[in-house]
Amino acid sequence: MRRSLLALAIIGALGGMQVSNAVALNSTPSACPTPSTASGTRVACPPDPNQAAYDQLKTRLGGDIGAALDAQHRLSALLDQYAGIEHGLNDQITREEALIASLEDEIAKLDAQIQETQDRIEVEKQQLAVMARAIYRQPDSIWVMIARTGNLHEALLATADAVVAGQHAHALQAKLEADLAKLQADRQARQNDLDGENANRDLLVANLGALQDVMSTQGDVSSQLDDLVSQLQNAKDSLTNQSPDVTAALAQLLEAQEQDLIQRSYQTAWSQAQVGAGQAMLNHQLPLGRTLNGLSLSWPMAQFNITQPFGPTNVLLEPPLGPYRHFHTGVDISAPLGTPVMAAADGVVVAVGHTALGYGNYVILAHGGGIETLYGHLLDTTVRVGDHLARGQQLGHEGSTGFSTGPHVHFELRVNDQVTDPMPYLPVPGTSWSG
C-alpha cells in the first residue's frame, strides 16, 4: 500500500510538472522576447535566478540515476548467481528423490522377505509340534513297533530317526528366526536411512522455496529499479521552468522509493542467509548444541571507534523496527579504509552479497544454534559461501559500500532471525575481557 501511494504521488507530481510545462509554454509570455529581424538589435536575457538550484537538483538526480543503475547491474549478477544455486538445489532434490525411491523399493522387498520368513517359521513350528507329540508318544508305542517289525533293532532306529528329524527341524526353525532377526534389523536400518533422506529432501525443498522467494523479491526490486531509473530521468529532463520547490519535492518522493528498495535489500540479505544456513545444516557443517548462553564474540577489527550503537535512533537513514520509526540493528565500528575485517567467532559462510543498496558488500556467518553475524559495507569480500572460518580469520576489508556515509563496518548479530544487541557478548574495546 505504501509503495502504491508513493507511485501515485510520483505520477501525480510528474503529471503536474507536464501540465505546468504546457501552461508555461502556451500561456506564459517569454521573459526574454526574441527581437524582430528588422530591428537588428540584440536583447540580453537576465540569468535565471533558479539556475543554481536546477544545477544542484540535476547533479542530485544524476547521482540517484547512477546509484540505481549500479544497483540494477549488481542485482542482475546476483539473480544469475541465484539461478545457478536454484539449478543445483533442483539437481540435489532429484537425486534425493531417486535415493528415497530406491530405499522404499528395498524396504518393500525386505517386507516381502520378512513375511515369507515368518510364514516358513510358522510352518516349521507346526511341523515341529507334530513331531514332538509323536516323539513324546514314542515310549508308549515302542512295543507296538516291535510287534509290527518283529525286530527290536529296527524299532530303536526308527525312534532315533524321529529324534534326529526333530533336532533338524528345531535347528531349521532357529536359523529361520535368526534370518528373520537380520531381515528386521536390515529393514530398520533402511527405514532410518529413508527417514534421514526424507528429512534431507524436505530441507532441500525448504531451501529451494526460500531461494525462490529471494529471487522473486529481487526480481520485484529489479523491476522497480527500472521504473525508478525512468522516473528519475524524466524528473531530471523536466527541471526547466519549474519551481525548485516542486522538483525538490519530486526528488524526495523518488528517493523515498529508493529508501524502500534499500529496506527490502536488507531483508533479502537475511533471506539469502537462511538458504545458506539450510545448506550448511544439510551438510552437517554447523556445530551442534550451540546456544546463546555462554556465547563469546570477538570484535571484527583490531582497532576501531564505535560510531553508532545498537538500538532506537534518530538517524533518518535507519529502517523502522517494531514500534520504532528508526532502529539501528547492529553496531557500527570505524577504522581507516581498507582495515582487515575478521570473523567474530568460528562459523560457516552462509551469504556473500555485493549490492549498491542496503548493506553494500556483506558477509554473513552462521555459528550454530540459530546464531548468525553480519559484516556490512565492506570494501571487498575474500570468502565464499560454504567456507569455514575460525575466530579472527579475515573475511574482507572495511569499506563504505551500500547505504553508507563513510568507511565503517556494520556488525550485526541475529538469533533465530531476531536482531540482538551484540554488546553483552563482546569484550570491552581495548581489553581482553569477554562478555
Secondary structure, 3 states (H helix, E strand, C coil): CHHHHHHHHHHHHHHHHHHHHHHHHHHCCCCCCCCCCCCCCCCCCCCCCCHHHHHHHHHHHHHHHHHHHHHHHHHHHHHHHHHHHHHHHHHHHHHHHHHHHHHHHHHHHHHHHHHHHHHHHHHHHHHHHHHHHHHHHHHHHHHHHHHHHCCHHHHHHHHHHHHHHHHHHHHHHHHHHHHHHHHHHHHHHHHHHHHHHHHHHHHHHHHHHHHHHHHHHHHHHHHHHHHHHHHHHHHHHCCCCCCHHHHHHHHHHHHHHHHHHHHHHHHHHHHHHHHHHHHHHHCCCCCCCCCCCCCCCCCCCCCCEEEECCEECCCCCCCCECCECCEECCEEEECCCCCEEECCCCEEEEEEEECCCCCCEEEEEECCCCEEEEEEEEEEECCCCCCEECCCCEEEEEECCCCCCCCEEEEEEEECCEEECCHHHCCCCCCCCCC
